[in-house]
Amino acid sequence: MFNPTAPVNEQLGEYSYLFMFIAALVYAGAFILFAVDMATSSATIRRIEAEAAAEAASEAATEAGTAGVVPGAAGVVPGEGGAPGDALVDEDMDYTGSGRRPVAGVAVAVLALGWAMHAFAVGARAWATSRVPWGNLYEFMTTGALVIVTVYLGFLLRKDLRFVGTFVSGLVVAMMCAATMGFPTPVGHLQPPLQSPWLVIHVSIAVLATALFTLTAAMSLLQLLQDRAERRAAVGERTWSFLRLVPSARALENWSYRINAIAFVMWTFTVIAGAIWAEAAWSRYWNWDTKEVWSFVIWVVYAAYLHARATRGWTGSRAAWLSIIGWACIVFNYTIVNKYFPGLHSYAGLPS
């Protein structure tokens, strides 16, 4: 797992940098395609509704002909009625009639291609250093971005989450650029305090929890937009048409709550594992280090979110904002705290 005496393969490290850069470009292409799909959703919606209305009219004509009624008497008008619009999205985010979105399908394929290159880059860095690839901030961000894409693609196998693709791919591109330009770190061995099996346990669970929190933050942002759109539609005002391809605000909130509950358990384990590691490294479970404090702040925010929603009836926009605030705390913890707050956890790998 950790071999501090093994030579560092710098050439393989260079290949890792190259494929990391290529993966970032491919992710940028996926982001553009997702954005195009969002921008052209009006035409997509009109096409889907026209097909659904034509199918309903055909069925009505067949039934009318069988009953000896003049076809067309059913009065089916394309684009009207609840059925076509309701068929655009499933409350459980399963694939429905809205699945025929070619641009979104290509965007997912491009994202998967970027994931393959990204996975090779992360694996190459791990092989070049003979250790796990999250020993500094550059590696944590690039590996974290890989886990985010992995989680997103995994959910896509069962749930139609293409509506959040623009946000996920955009965030991943930002993380890759930040890691490359803001936290560049050459390949090398771990610092002695990090040469512990707890690095694998503690950090891997933290990365996975962060990926889930990122997904729910994107869903909470869309929940706020959808909630506003639903209120505008209730009074007859027009709103963004791409939101017709997004589940209702209530469905987004319910799924965000479920995923946040799972991620919260993982984050709780992360904090506990970190305390055990701290005792082994510094003979104290808690040192009031800046990183420890902010990890606890994140735990408190998400605990408040889960408690408020489950027992206090905090639903709707208030729950969404709490979820977004929790994710903002995570971003602050892994960027500002790591870079500008010296402490026991100053292992970002950045030059002094």
C-alpha positions in Angstrom: 0.0 0.0 0.0 2.7 2.5 1.0 6.3 2.0 -0.1 8.3 5.1 0.7 11.5 3.4 -0.6 10.1 2.7 -4.1 11.4 5.0 -6.8 9.0 7.5 -8.3 8.2 7.0 -11.9 8.3 10.6 -13.2 7.6 9.6 -16.8 4.4 7.9 -15.8 3.6 10.9 -13.7 4.0 13.0 -16.9 1.5 10.7 -18.7 -0.8 11.2 -15.7 -0.7 15.0 -16.1 -1.3 14.7 -19.9 -4.3 12.5 -19.6 -5.6 14.6 -16.7 -5.5 17.6 -19.1 -7.2 15.7 -21.9 -9.9 14.5 -19.5 -10.6 18.0 -18.5 -11.0 19.0 -22.2 -13.4 16.1 -22.8 -15.4 17.1 -19.7 -15.6 20.6 -21.0 -17.0 19.1 -24.2 -19.6 17.2 -22.2 -20.5 20.4 -20.3 -21.1 22.2 -23.6 -23.3 19.4 -24.9 -25.3 19.3 -21.7 -25.7 23.1 -22.0 -26.9 22.8 -25.6 -29.4 20.1 -24.5 -30.7 22.5 -21.9 -30.9 25.4 -24.3 -32.8 23.4 -26.9 -35.2 21.9 -24.4 -38.1 24.0 -25.8 -37.9 22.2 -29.1 -37.5 18.9 -27.4 -40.5 19.4 -25.3 -42.7 20.5 -28.3 -41.6 17.4 -30.1 -42.3 15.0 -27.2 -45.7 16.6 -26.6 -46.6 16.5 -30.3 -45.7 12.8 -30.4 -47.7 12.0 -27.3 -50.7 14.0 -28.5 -50.5 12.3 -31.9 -50.4 8.9 -30.3 -53.4 9.9 -28.0 -55.3 11.2 -31.1 -54.6 8.0 -33.0 -55.8 5.8 -30.1 -58.9 8.0 -29.7 -59.6 7.7 -33.4 -59.3 4.0 -33.3 -61.6 3.7 -30.4 -64.1 6.1 -32.0 -64.0 4.1 -35.3 -64.7 0.9 -33.4 -67.6 2.4 -31.6 -69.0 3.9 -34.9 -68.3 7.5 -33.9 -66.8 10.0 -36.4 -63.0 10.1 -35.9 -61.8 13.3 -34.4 -64.9 13.8 -32.2 -62.8 13.1 -29.2 -61.4 16.6 -29.5 -57.8 15.8 -28.7 -55.7 18.9 -29.2 -51.9 18.5 -29.4 -50.1 20.2 -26.6 -53.2 20.4 -24.4 -54.2 18.3 -21.4 -52.2 16.9 -18.6 -50.9 13.6 -20.0 -48.3 14.8 -22.6 -46.8 17.3 -20.1 -46.9 14.8 -17.3 -45.1 12.2 -19.4 -42.0 14.4 -19.7 -40.5 13.3 -16.4 -41.0 10.7 -13.8 -41.2 11.6 -10.1 -38.9 8.7 -9.3 -36.5 10.0 -11.9 -36.8 6.8 -13.9 -36.4 6.9 -17.7 -39.6 7.8 -19.5 -40.7 9.2 -22.8 -38.2 12.0 -22.4 -35.4 9.5 -23.0 -35.1 10.4 -26.7 -32.8 13.3 -26.2 -29.9 12.8 -28.7 -27.7 15.7 -27.5 -28.0 14.6 -23.9 -27.2 11.1 -24.9 -24.1 12.2 -26.7 -23.2 14.3 -23.7 -23.4 11.3 -21.4 -21.2 9.3 -23.8 -18.6 12.1 -23.9 -18.7 12.3 -20.2 -18.0 8.5 -20.0 -15.1 8.9 -22.4 -13.7 11.7 -20.1 -14.2 9.4 -17.1 -12.1 6.6 -18.8 -9.2 9.0 -19.5 -9.5 10.5 -16.0 -9.5 7.1 -14.4 -6.3 6.2 -16.3 -4.7 9.5 -15.2 -5.5 8.9 -11.5 -4.4 5.2 -11.8 -1.1 6.2 -13.5 -0.3 8.7 -10.7 -1.0 6.0 -8.1 1.2 3.5 -9.9 4.0 6.1 -10.4 4.1 6.8 -6.6 3.3 3.3 -5.3 0.5 4.6 -3.1 -3.1 5.8 -3.1 -3.6 8.9 -5.2 -5.0 11.3 -2.6 -1.9 12.3 -0.6 -2.1 16.1 -1.3 -4.7 18.6 -2.4 -4.1 18.2 -6.1 -4.6 14.5 -5.8 -7.6 14.9 -3.6 -9.4 17.2 -6.0 -8.6 15.2 -9.1 -9.6 11.9 -7.4 -12.7 13.6 -5.9 -13.7 14.8 -9.4 -13.3 11.2 -10.6 -15.5 9.9 -7.8 -18.2 12.6 -8.5 -18.3 11.5 -12.2 -18.4 7.8 -11.2 -21.3 8.4 -8.8 -23.2 10.4 -11.4 -22.7 7.8 -14.1 -23.6 5.1 -11.7 -26.9 6.8 -10.9 -27.5 7.3 -14.6 -27.7 3.5 -15.0 -31.0 3.5 -13.1 -32.2 7.1 -12.8 -32.6 9.8 -15.5 -30.3 12.4 -14.0 -29.4 14.0 -17.3 -31.1 17.2 -16.2 -28.3 17.8 -13.6 -25.5 17.0 -16.1 -24.7 20.6 -16.8 -24.1 21.3 -13.1 -22.1 18.1 -12.5 -19.9 18.4 -15.6 -19.4 22.1 -15.0 -18.3 21.5 -11.4 -15.9 18.7 -12.5 -14.3 21.0 -15.1 -13.9 23.7 -12.4 -12.3 21.2 -10.0 -9.9 19.9 -12.6 -8.8 23.4 -13.6 -8.4 24.4 -9.9 -6.3 21.4 -9.2 -4.1 21.9 -12.2 -3.7 25.7 -12.0 -4.2 26.4 -8.3 -2.7 23.3 -6.5 -0.1 21.8 -8.9 2.0 19.2 -7.1 4.7 17.0 -8.6 4.6 13.2 -8.1 6.3 12.1 -4.9 6.1 10.1 -1.8 3.8 10.8 1.1 4.8 12.8 4.1 5.6 10.5 7.0 2.4 11.3 9.0 0.3 10.2 6.1 2.0 6.9 5.7 -0.8 5.1 7.5 -3.7 2.7 6.5 -6.1 5.3 7.9 -5.3 7.4 4.9 -7.1 4.8 2.8 -10.1 4.5 5.2 -10.5 8.1 6.3 -10.0 9.9 3.0 -11.7 7.4 0.7 -15.0 7.6 2.6 -14.6 11.4 2.8 -14.2 11.6 -1.0 -17.3 9.4 -1.5 -19.4 11.5 0.9 -18.3 14.7 -0.7 -19.3 13.3 -4.1 -22.8 12.5 -2.8 -23.1 15.9 -1.1 -22.1 17.6 -4.4 -24.8 15.7 -6.3 -27.4 16.8 -3.8 -26.2 20.4 -3.8 -26.9 20.4 -7.6 -30.3 18.9 -7.1 -31.1 21.4 -4.3 -30.2 24.3 -6.6 -32.5 22.9 -9.3 -35.1 22.4 -6.6 -35.0 26.2 -5.9 -35.4 27.0 -9.6 -38.2 24.4 -10.0 -40.0 25.7 -6.9 -40.0 29.2 -8.3 -41.1 27.9 -11.7 -44.0 26.0 -10.2 -45.2 29.1 -8.3 -45.0 31.2 -11.5 -46.9 28.6 -13.5 -49.6 28.5 -10.8 -50.4 32.2 -11.6 -50.1 31.7 -15.4 -46.6 33.2 -15.8 -44.0 31.8 -18.2 -40.9 30.1 -17.0 -37.8 28.3 -18.3 -38.9 25.5 -20.5 -36.0 23.2 -19.7 -37.4 22.8 -16.2 -40.2 20.7 -17.9 -37.5 18.0 -18.2 -36.7 18.3 -14.5 -38.7 16.5 -11.8 -40.9 18.5 -9.5 -39.4 20.4 -6.6 -40.9 18.0 -4.2 -39.4 15.0 -5.9 -36.0 16.7 -6.1 -36.2 17.5 -2.4 -37.2 13.9 -1.4 -34.3 12.4 -3.4 -31.8 15.0 -2.1 -32.9 14.1 1.5 -32.4 10.4 0.9 -28.9 10.8 -0.6 -27.9 13.3 2.0 -28.9 10.9 4.7 -26.5 8.3 3.3 -23.7 10.8 2.8 -24.2 12.0 6.4 -23.5 8.5 7.7 -20.4 8.4 5.6 -19.3 11.9 6.9 -19.9 10.8 10.5 -17.6 7.8 9.9 -15.1 10.2 8.4 -15.0 12.4 11.5 -14.8 9.3 13.8 -12.0 7.7 11.7 -10.2 11.0 11.7 -10.3 11.2 15.5 -8.9 7.6 15.8 -6.1 8.5 13.3 -5.4 11.7 15.3 -5.0 9.7 18.5 -2.6 7.3 16.8 -0.6 10.1 15.2 -0.7 12.9 17.9 -1.9 11.0 21.0 -5.1 13.1 21.1 -8.5 12.4 19.6 -9.3 16.1 19.1 -6.8 18.9 18.8 -9.1 21.8 17.7 -7.2 22.1 14.5 -8.8 24.3 11.9 -9.5 21.3 9.6 -11.0 19.3 12.4 -13.3 22.2 13.4 -14.6 22.8 9.9 -15.2 19.0 9.5 -17.3 19.2 12.6 -19.1 22.3 11.3 -20.0 20.4 8.1 -21.3 17.6 10.3 -23.4 20.0 12.3 -24.9 21.7 9.2 -26.0 18.4 7.7 -27.2 17.1 11.0 -29.3 20.3 11.4 -30.6 19.8 7.8 -31.7 16.2 8.5 -33.2 17.0 11.9 -35.0 20.1 10.7 -36.6 18.4 7.7 -37.5 15.2 9.6 -38.9 16.7 12.8 -39.5 20.4 12.3 -41.1 20.4 9.0 -38.4 22.3 7.2 -39.3 21.5 3.7 -39.1 23.4 0.4 -36.6 26.2 -0.1 -35.4 26.2 3.5 -34.2 22.6 3.3 -32.6 23.3 -0.1 -30.7 26.2 1.2 -29.4 24.2 4.2 -28.1 21.5 1.8 -26.4 24.2 -0.3 -24.8 25.8 2.8 -23.5 22.5 3.9 -21.8 21.9 0.5 -20.4 25.5 0.6 -18.8 24.6 3.9 -17.2 21.5 2.3 -15.8 23.7 -0.5 -14.5 26.2 2.0 -12.9 23.3 4.0 -11.1 21.8 1.1 -9.9 25.0 -0.6 -9.6 28.0 1.7 -8.8 26.1 4.9 -6.2 23.8 3.2 -4.5 26.7 1.6 -4.6 29.6 4.0 -5.0 28.1 7.5 -1.9 26.4 8.8 -2.3 23.5 11.2 -1.8 19.9 11.9 -3.5 19.0 8.7 -1.3 21.1 6.4 -0.6 18.3 3.9 -1.9 20.0 0.8 1.5 19.6 -0.9 1.6 23.3 -1.8 4.8 25.3 -1.7 5.3 27.5 1.4 
